[in-house]
Amino acid sequence: MIHTQRLVKLFRSGRHQAVRIPVEFELAGSEALMHKDGDKLVIAPIKKRGLAALLDSWEPMPDALPDLEPQPVTPEDIF
């Protein structure tokens, strides 16, 4: 069952107000961004960065590659 809202308790942790996030609302990772939208508090996961995340975001290539015409090789004088 997918929950869209749930009553949670606020509590103090030292000088900070805190809330326990129920398991069905858990965010991936160990950090998130928080901002206020009017009287709402919005917590959003931080997207992964790095090569692995970039590769995960790419669409797979098609199975068949286009046919290429052979190109003649011409020697070049580079000196």
N, C-alpha and C positions, 0 to 999 in steps of 0.2 A: 504494500500500500504506500502511495506517495503522499507525504504530508506537505501542505503548503504553509501552515502556520501551527505554532504550538506555544502554550504558556510556559514561560521559563522564569526562574527566580534570579533576581539581581542580588549580589552580595559584595562585601568589601574584601579586598585583598591588599592589606597595607593601606596605602593612600589612594589606591585605585578602585574604581567600581568595576566589577567583573560579572560575567554571565557564563554559565556552562553551556556549551553548544551540544545539543542532542546529537546522537550518532547519525540520524538521518539527514542532518544538516552539516556534517563535517566537511571541512575544506581540505584540499590536498596541500601538502607542504607544511612549512613551519612559520610562514609569514603571510600576512594579508594586508590590504589597504582598507582604511576605514574613513568614511566621511558622513556628514550629516546632509540630509535632503529634507529641508523643512524640519518637522519634528521626528523624522525617521532616521535611524542609524543604519547605514549600509556598510556591510563588510564584504569585500570581494577578494578572491584569491589572487595572488600574484602569479602571472603566467611565467612558466619556465623559460629560461634563456639559455643560450649556449648552442653548440653544434647539434647535440642530440635533439633538442626541441625544434631547431630549424629543420632538420631532416624529417622529423615526425610531421611537420606541417606541410611538407611537399606532397603533391599528388603523385601516384606511381606513373611511370612512363608506360606508353602503350607497348604491348608485346612485340608488335612488328615495327621495325625501323624502316624508313623509306629507302628505296633502292637509290644508290648513288652511281653516277656515271664515272667510269675511270678517267682520271685526269692525267695527261701526259706530263712526265717529269722532265724539266729542262734544267741543264746545269747552269749555275750562276757563278760568275767570277766575283768572289767576295774580297779579293785582295787587289 
